[in-house]
Amino acid sequence: MSDYYVYRVDNGLYINVTNRCSCNCVFCVRKSSDGINQGESLWLQKEPSLEEITQDIVTADPTGYYEVVFCGYGEPTECLETVLDVAKFIKKNYCIPIRLNTNGLSDLIYGCSTAKEMEGLIDTISISLNAPTKEEYLSISNPRFGLGSFDAMLQFAQDCKKYIPNVLFTVVDVIDSEKIETCKKLAAQMNIECRIRTKI
Ligand code: SF4
């Protein structure tokens, strides 16, 4: 059975670059399902090359889709070079907005500031805020980088505002309403929109 590097959700064309992730979120859809669409497992036998992804993008034909989204069944920035190369290919060949859904820990993965690399390639970045404090973030997202991950994610979000036109935070509704309000306040202080999403 072949891997799904490209899949459709509503009117978005989603790109599945990796199953690796530096977190282990309590709400992660991967704990309960093999994919988003019936019969399309997003577990990869191997990570795709640039050529394999672009071939599938051409076949899917992004024309007519609302946006292309790097999301996948893992953290896309684990393969940041591939993500940026695919984004370059899309920008060169199609006129369609590109969104990156991320846990925001790429600075910790690579040991340097990464937001600038996305300039001109990523139109919207959706960063998982998940919790209002570093301690709660640790217990919900279980990042392999430990307690410092929350502050690194916030710094990354702050940096993204300089290079990416639309920066969003997301919070999954597995925390109580008081904590959700605190997340909203934190996002507002950073002048970043905060979207609450329902657990899949
Ligand atoms: S960051 Fe995303 S892929 Fe990784 S564990 Fe959390 S929800 Fe799952």
Residues whose N, C-alpha, C, O or C-beta is under 5 A from the ligand:
A	BS01	SF4	C21 C23 N24 C25 C28 Y73 G74 E75 N103
